[in-house]
Amino acid sequence: MKVEAQIKKYITEQPEPKRSDMEALHRIIMKIKPACKLWFLDGKNSENKTVSNPNIGYGAYSIKYADGKNKEFYQIGMSANTTGISVYILGIKDKTYLAKTYEKKLGKAKVTGYCIKFKTLKDINIDILEAAIRYGFENSAGSK
């Protein structure tokens, strides 16, 4: 199955209002960076065991590991969780930046070093979330 079809299936399988919110977020992210690489991770490891929530990824950046090898990964991610939606902003160097810059302006959201978690889009300021996503695309280390 192609990545686009996996993404559509994953979003469609979510209960309302999460489904509509994820559809809206997907459109917003694709509007910000229309030609970005799309990813879909099903949350399973090589033994087919579930190790995380499935997630959708957008964009690409290069991560250098201690062994000197580079690996490509997505810059922005989105995932359904038990209480709502998580948006991941990966590859930024300052792990305090998201919380310091966006948490107070976002509304009802919890912000960590790389994750913005909220229940529904109506609980947050979408313009601020868009600004955080734009920042992630523009400031990921090794972004492509």
Beta strands, then each sheet from edge to edge (+ up, - down):
strand 1: 38-41
strand 2: 55-58
strand 3: 61-64
strand 4: 70-73
strand 5: 76-80
strand 6: 85-89
strand 7: 109-111
strand 8: 115-118
sheet 1: 1+ 2- 5+ 6- 8+ 7-
sheet 2: 3+ 4-
end
